[in-house]
Amino acid sequence: MNADAIVFQSPCQLSVQSLPVRAMVPGDIEVQVEYSGISTGTERLLWDGSMPPFPGMGYPLVPGYETVGRVVRTLGDVPLAIGERVFVPGSYSFEGVHNLFGGAGQRLVVPAARV
């Protein structure tokens, strides 16, 4: 599956790309994103290139660690129902980009225990 996501290509360069989403494993949920906030601290520093080095960060990067959406699919025994609204504090959903935050996408795959 692919999903559209915001990508910081490099400082001050943004694009919307269709990216491959990692395959679900037991215990995962798929979330249809309704909202992804933008941090005026961390993500602004990433946007303008002034973020100090931090493990797992770099370009290209999918921002977003303040994400809200609805569960659209589950795999295995998870305590969440289809249609339930959840908060996702970041995800490692997308292939081929840095995902330390990873919430600014159309659909996310995350462990149910993370929401």
N, C-alpha and C positions, 0 to 999 in steps of 0.2 A: 504494500500500500504506500502511496505517496500522499503528502499533505502540504499545503501552502504554509510558508513560514516567513517571518521577517528575518532577514540576515544582515548583520553588520559585516560588510565585505572587508572593510578597513576603516580607519578613522574617517568620520564624516561621509561615508558611502554606505547607503542602505539599499537593499533590494527585497523583492518578494520572490521566493523561489519555491518550486515544487520539489520537495526533498523526500527521499526514502525514509520511512518510519520503521524502526526496528520491529522484528517479529515479537508477538506476545508469547510469554511463557506462563505456566500455571502460577496464579496469584496476581496476575496483571489485570488492569482495566484499561479500556480505551475511553478517552474523554474528548467530547466535542467542546472546544473552547468557546466560551461566551465573552470573556473579558480577560485581558492581560494588562496589568498595571505597568507603569514605567517609573523606575526609581530615578529621582532627581539627583541622587548621589552616585551609586555604583554605575548604573547604565549611562548616565550622562558622562561619567569619566571614560567609559568604554567608547561612547560615541565620539568624543572629541580626542581620544587617544592619550589622555592623561592618567589612565588607570595604572597604578603601580603593578609590577609583575605579580601574578598570583597563579598557583597551580591549577591547571585545567582551563585557564582562560587564554584566549588568543583569537585571531581572525582566520577565517570567517566564523562568526558566532551567532547563534540564535539567542536573543535576549529573553527576559521574562521569567521572573520568579514570584510573581503575585498573580496567579492565574486561577480563574474560576470557570467551571464548565459542568457538563452533565455526563454521567456514565452512559455510554452507548453500547458497550460490550464488556463482558467479563470472561476470564478463563480460569477454571478451577474453582476452588472453594474460597470465595471472597465475601466479606460481610456487607457488600454494597449492592443496591438494586439498580437495574437499568432505569435511567431517568433521574436518579438521585444527583443533586447538585453537590459538587466537591470543590475544595480549595487544593490547588497543586503548587507546592513551594519550589517549583523548578522540576525539570525532567531531563532524562538522557534519551529522548525519543528519536532524534534524527541522526542519520548516518552522513558522514562526509563533512561535518562541521563541528565546531566546539559546542558542547551542550551543557556547560556548567549551570546555566540558568534554563534555557530551552523551552520556556513556556509560551513564547509568542508564535504559536503555530495554530493551525486549523484543528488538528487532532493530535492527541498525545497518547503514548502508551507508557504507563507508569505502574509500579507495584502498588497494589491496593493499600498496603501498609503505609505508603508515603503520604496519602491524602488524609 
